[in-house]
Each structure stands twice: as structure tokens, then as C-alpha cells.
Amino acid sequence: MKQKPKGTTAHCLSNVLDTDIVAVTWKNTKIVSLLSTFDAIDPVMEVSRFDRKQKKRVEVDCPNIIQVYNKHMGGVDSLDGLLRCHKIKMRRRRVDKVQTYHKLKS
């Protein structure tokens, strides 16, 4: 898939416990993989992407599942950005618990 041009799509449809699941892989600048029970690849629309080799914007095919994800991902991206800026000290809490356990044990 790495050697394929931008806009290339591969998909697989499966049925698990009476639920249809679709796995979609789409080649943009990098390979994007999504798994969904909600949406599929149809309809495929054209979107504008920048091509580094040609140094201009080109039209590439984009499956519907990618467009739905891009439309609704704002909250997830905001949370990821906030977590990146404000680190949670999970390691320290674990160390405190271990030290407290050993103090109580002795």
C-alpha cells in the first residue's frame, strides 16, 4: 500500500455477532486505517490534497468514513491536545502506592 498513489482505498467487510464491521485503509500522505460499525466507504468523494512531488493541490478519492471521522473528530483532538500539554503523573501515584504498601507491611 505504501507504493500506491494518494487516494487508494482498501476495505474488508465482516459480520461479527450479527453486526457488520468494515475495516478501511486509505492512502493519504500516510496510511490511515479505520474500523467502523457505523459507516462504510460509499459514497467516495474527491477531496483536495497537497502533493509534494508536483508542489500543487490535487484531487484524490476519499471514502465517506474518512469524511465522517474528520467532521466529528474535533472533541477527540482537543482532548488529546490538552493531555499533551498537561501531563498526568500516573507513575508517581504508582510509586506512592508501592511505598505505602511496603511501609504498612513492615
Beta strands, then each sheet from edge to edge (+ up, - down):
strand 1: 9-16
strand 2: 19-27
strand 3: 31-36
strand 4: 45-51
strand 5: 56-62
sheet 1: 1+ 2- 3+
sheet 2: 4+ 5-
end
